[in-house]
Amino acid sequence: MELNEIIAQRQNKLNSLRDKGIEPYGFVISGRLTVKQVIDRFQEGLKVVVAGRLIAKRSHGKATFLDIRDGTAKIQIYIKEDILGKEKFALFESLDIADIIAVEGELFKTHTQEITLKAGNLTLLTKALRPLPEKWHGLKDIETRYRRRYLDLITNEKTREIFLTRSRMIKLIRDFLDGAGYLEVETPMMHPVPGGARGRPFKTFHNEYALELYLRIAPELYLKRLVVGGLDRVYEINRSFRNEGVSTKHNPEFTMLEVYAAYADYKAMMALSKEMIKAIAKEIFGKEELVYQGKKIDLSQWEEVSFAQLMEDKYGISPQDKLEVWVEKLKAKGVEVESANISRSLLVNLMAELVEPKSDHPVFVTDLFTELCPLAKTKKDNPRLTERFELFIAGIELANAYSELNDPLEQRTRLEEELKDLSPDEKKNIDEDFIIALEHGMPPAGGLGIGIDRLVMLFTDQPSIRDVILFPLLRPEQ
């Protein structure tokens, strides 16, 4: 049957129900328990009320069994006309898969020991005018799953588990940081000057102020202002936006954790990220281990490697080399470089390739070149290298941390140098208020950024960032 015919048939049923005085979009039922509560409290003969979406109907002689599911679990419903009564049984016969109903009755177990609710009363709460996908028990089409996430959640238990795990992980992050004395804060999502990271921003406009604004690329500069203000330990689980390409690891709108601690450095951030990720793994898996795309990742073994040394060994590049020399040496080794500049994406890809042999455990990549790190302090013993790390787990760039640059004069010089290298569509101004804040004095500080979406990918074994974002950005349907 064509979809339009199914919708028309269901519309006719809806009209027929209304003609009989039955409201097809009912009201809240008092005394309702979740399905999980019912299962957990099971007693033979216990009277309960549950509600949920009808997902299956099965006939066995004169009896019929339904399956309904709410947001917690699934339960079987036993329907029999002489128990339910003729009027309610007629209502039952008009039900379709995807309708939402409330059922009141007594609990029992079938001969197969399945917990079942014997229906003594039935109420229609929502008449569904559209059917579930034909293979409702496992929606397979990737495009439909992303575009119609509500159908994906109805039909795929694995999808529900992914997003329940995501929410649980974010709560665990909050609990860990709160317990470590950090304060959760909120900073603006609209910035007069885009900053805190490289990237092409989304633009918007405030009519009352006649002001062009940018959706934030990162919250970093505002969080550092708070450290200047005396909030020594702060964090924000933030939504950020970059008007750039999409990939299995990039979505234009994404979630990050940023953490800043006064009187700390990148080594402290290294310890923090390590202990936090291990703590989450223990809560989720019960051990310091996970499996990503068939590879076991040992979270009890963490390694630190020098980017400068890796680049010297693999490409013959040293911190003294200018960017044009980088380009020549990389091209000589077969690396595709699109311009005279080294983009962040190319840098990350190089690091990922260099640490790939170590991808069965987390790797901190340190000793990044100063010219690539405009917001990081230089190392005491080598000003060409910075106190910074990038964290890779299973080949995924997961975290980035600095010993934060707190010299306002050096910061201005670095930002001015960075501006010279930006492409025309990345051009921006220096955030003068941020420099003024630094001039008031920021204590030595460590800063950490972790990609929440990528962390969830890792912990739920998903190959694409779209699998862990409820509503990823997609091209409009044709």
N, C-alpha and C positions, 0 to 999 in steps of 0.2 A: 504494500500500500504506500502511495506517495505521501510525503510529509504533509502537504496541504490537506489531503484527505483525512489524515490522522488528526490534525488540528481541528478540522471542521467537525469530525466525529466527537471529539472531546468537548468542543464548544456546544454541540447539541446536548451532550450529557449534562453540561453545566446548566443550560437553559431548562432542561427537564427537571433537574434538582430544584431549581428556584421555583418552577411551576408547582412543585409538591411542597413548597414552604421550607425547603432545606437550604440553609445558607452555605454555599460552597467555599466561603472564606471565613471560617469560624473564628472563635475567640479562645483566649487562653483557658486551659483546663486546670482547675485548682487541684493541688495534691500530687501533681506529676513528679515522678522520680526519673532520673536519667536511666538509660538501659544498664549502664555499668553499676549504678546503685542497686538496681533490682537484682542483677546477677550476684553482686557481692553480698546482698542481704537475703538470698534465697531461703525460703522455707516453704514446704509443701502446704498449699492452701492459703498462703498469704495473699491478701487482696492489695492490688497495686494499680496505679494508672501510669501508662507510658505513652509517649508520642514520638513519631518519627516518620521518615519517608518510606513508602512502600517500595521494596526493591525486588520482591519475588512472590509468585503465587503458585501453589502446588495442590492438586486435588488428589485425594485418596478415598475413593468410594464416596460416601456421603459426607465426608469431612474434608475441609480445606485448610491448608497451612499457608500462612503468609510470613514473609520476613520483613521487618521494619528496622531501620537504622536511624539513630540520632547522632549527635556529635561525639558520642562516647563509645558506642558498641552496637551490635546487631542482636535482635532477639526474635524467636519464632513465635507466631501467634496461631492459636487453634480456633478455627471458626466452625460452628455447627448451628444449623438453623433453629433446632429446638431449644438451644441454649440462648442464642442471640435474639430470637424472635423474628417474625416475618418482616416487620418494617425495617429493622436494622440489617437483616439479611439482604433485603432488596437494595439497601444502600451499599452494602458490601459488594454486591454483584455489579454495581455501577462504577466501582473503583478501577483505576488504571495504575499501572506501574508508574511511579514518580509522585503519585498523590501523597499528601501528608495527612496522617490520621492520628487520633488519640484512641487508645484502647484501655478499657477498665476490665479487670477480671482477676481470676485466681491463678497462682503459679502451681505448676506441677512439672514432673520430668517424664518424658516419653520413655518407651522401652529401650531406646538407644541412649538414655540418660541426658538428653538435651533439655535444658531449661526452656519451658514453654509457658506462654500466658494463654489461659482459656478465656476467650472473649465473652464477657457478659454485657458489654456495652461498647459501641463504636461511634466515634464522631469524626466527621470530615472537617479538617482544619484548612486544607488548601487543595483546590483542584488544579492539577498541573495540565496546562493546555498543550504543552509540547512533550514528546516522549524523550526518554533518555536515549543516548546513542545506541545503535543496534546491538553493539557488543558492550553493553553497559557495564558488564562485570570486569572490564579492563580496557578503557579507552586507549587505543594505540596510536592514533594519528598525532604526531608531535605538534604540528601546527595548531590543531584543535585544542590540544591540552594546554598550550600556552595562551591561546586566544580566548578560550572558554574555560578558564581555570575552575569555575564553579562546577562544570561537568567533570573535570578531572578529579576534583575533590570528592564528588559524589561516587564516582565509579572506580577510582583507584585508591585502595587502602595505602599503598606504598607512598603515594603523594601526600596523603594526610599525615603519615608518619614523618615524612621529610619536614613538613612545616611545623608539626608539633615539636620535633627535635630542634628546629631553628629557634622557636620561641623559648624552649628550655635552655638552649645554649646562651641566648642573650640574657636570660635571668641569671644563669650561672656566672656570666661575666660580671654582671652588676653585683652579685653577691660577693664575688672574689674581690673586686675593687673596693666595694664598700667596707668589706672586712679588713682591707689593707689601709684604710684611712683616707681613701680618695672621695672627693665630692663630685657627684654628678651635676653637670650644668648644661644650660642650653645657650647657644650663641646664634646670631642672625643667619638666616638662609639667603637673604638678599644683601649683597655687598655693593657699596659704591665703587670699590676698587677690587677686582678679582685678585686673589693672592693666596699664598700658603702652599702652592704647588704649581707646576707647569700644566697647561691645558687650555683648550679653547672653551670659554664659558658660554652658557646660555644667557641671552639678554632679555630684560623685561623693562617696564617703564611705570613709574609712579606718577599718576596724573596730577594729584594735588600739589606735589613738590616739583613737578616738571623735571623729574630726575630719572636718568637712565641708570638701571641697576643690573646686577649680574647674580644669577644663582650661584651659590658658593661652589667653588672647586674643592675647598678644604676649609675646616674651621680653625686651622693652626694659629693664624695671627691673632684671632680673638681670644683663643685659649691662653696664649702667651701674655696678652694684656691682663688676664685674670691673675696669672702668676706674678706679674709686676704689681698688681693690686693687693698681693698678700694671700691669695688663695693658693697655698703651696702645693696642694695635690688635687688636680681636677681631671675629669674625664667627660667625654661626650660620645654617645652612640648616635652618630649623625647621618643624615641623608646628604649626599653631595652629588654634584652634577657636572658632567664634562661632555661638551658638544663634539664628540669624536666618534670614531668607528666602533662597531660592535664585533664581538668575537665570543668564543666559548668562555672567556674569562673577563669580558668587559660588557657592561650595560651602561647607557648614558646616565641613568639614575642608580646610585648604589649606596650601600651602607658601610660606614667605617666606624671603627673605634679609635679615638685619639685620646692619649693619656699624657699628662705633663706633671713632672715632679720637680719642685725646687730642691736644690742641694743634692742633685743626682746627676748621673751621666748616662751615656749609651750602654755602659756595662750594667748599670742598675736596670735599665729597660730590657736588656737581654735576659737578666735573671727574672724580671717580672713576666715577660712574655712566655718564657720557658715554664715557669711554675703555674701560670694561669692555664696554658694549653694542656699541661699534664693533669691539672686538677679537673678540667672539663672532661678529659678522656676518662678519668677514673669514675666520674659521675655517670657518664653516658655508657661506657663499655665495661666498667669495673676493672680496668687495667690500663697500663700506659702503652697501649698498642692500638692500631687501627689498620684497616685494609682499604686501600684506594686503588680502584681499577685493577684488581687482582694482585696488587703488590702489598706485602705486609710492611707497615711503617712502625719502626721501633722508637717510641717517644721517650724511652729511658736513655737513649744515646743521642747526644747533641754535639755537633762538631762546629768549630770555628775555622774558616779558611780565609786567606788574604786574596782579595780581588786583584790587588797590584801584582802579587806574585803569580797568580793564575794568568793574568794578561801578559806578563813577561814570558812565562813558560810557553803559552799557547800561540801568542801573536807577536812576541818580541816588542810589545808596547810598554813604555815606562812612564811614570808620572811626569817626567820632564818633557815628554813629547807634546807638541802642539796638536790641536784637533786635526789639522790637515795631514799631519804625519800619521795619526790614528787611521784616518780614512785610507791612506795609501797602504798601510800595513794590513788593514782588515781586508781590503780588496785583493791584495796579493795572496791572502789566505782563502779567497773565495767567498768572503762575507759580503752580502749585498748591502751597500750603503747608498741611500737615495740622494743625499746632499752632502755639503761640506760640514754639516753639523751632526753631532751624535745625538739622536733622539733618545728619550727615556725608554721608549719601547724597545729600541735596538739594544740599549744597555741591559735591560732586563732579560731580553732574549739571549744575549751573550752570557750573562751570569747563569741563566737556567741551563744553558748548554754545558757550561764549565762545571756545574755541580751535579749534572745528571748522573754520573757514575755513583754518586753518594746518595741517591734519592730514596734509599730504604731507611733513612733517618733524617731528622731535621739538620739543616746546615745554616749557620750564620755566616754571611759573606761580609767581611770587614775591609778596611783599608781602601775605601773608594776615593777616587781622585777629587781634590778640592774643587776644581772647576766644574764638577758635576753636582756639587752639593752647596748651593748658595745659602742655605740656612743652618749649616752644621759647623761646629768648631773644628779647627784643624788640630792635628795631633801635636803634642808638645815637641816630640823629637823629629817630626817631619812635616813641615807646613804644606807639603804638596798632597798629603793624605788627610782624610777627615775621621773624626770620631763618629762613625756611622756604621750601621749594619743593615743588610737586607736579609730577611729570613725566607728560606725556601724549604717547603715540605712537599715531597712527592713531585718535585719539579715545578711546583706552583709558588710564585712570589706571593708571600702571605703577609709580611710585615716589613716596616721600614722604621728606623729609629735613629736619633741623633743625640749627641751632646749639643744642646742648642747654642747657637751663636748669640751672645748677649752684649757684644761690643757694637754700639749703634753706628759708629763711624765705619767699622769694617762691614757691618750689615748693609749700609747704604752703598758702599763700593761694590760689594758682591751683587746686589740687586741691579745696580747700574750696568755691570758687566753682563748679567743675565739678559737684560733688556736688549742689548745689542744683538744677541743671538736668536731672538724670537722671530718667527715668521710673521708676515703682515697680519694674518688673522689671529695671532696670539698677542699682538701688541697691547701693552697696558702701561699704566703709570705705577710709580712706587706708592705704596700705602704710607703716606706721610705721618698719619696718626700712629701707626705702628712704630715708626722710627722715634717719634716723640715719646711713646711709651717706654721704649728701650732707653732713651736718654734720661728717664726718671730712675732707671736702674732695675734690671731684672737679675735675680740671683742665678748662679750656675744652675742649669736645669737639664733634665733628660726628657725627651719627647718620643712617643711611640705611636705609630699608626698601624692598625690591623684591619685587613679587608674582611668584614663579617661574612659577606656573601661567599668569598672563597674559603673561609674557614668552615662554613656550613657545607660547601661542596665536598670538602675533605672528609668531614665527619659523617656525611650521609652517602658518600661514595657516588657522587653525581659528576658526570663529565662536563656539564655545561652550567654556566651561571644562571641560565634561564630556568633550569630545573629547581633552583632554590629561591627564586624571586616570584612571589605570587602573581604579579602582573608585569612581566617584562615588556619593554617597549618593542613593538613589532611594526612592520610596514602596514599601512592600511590595506584591508582586504580589497581585492579587485572585484 
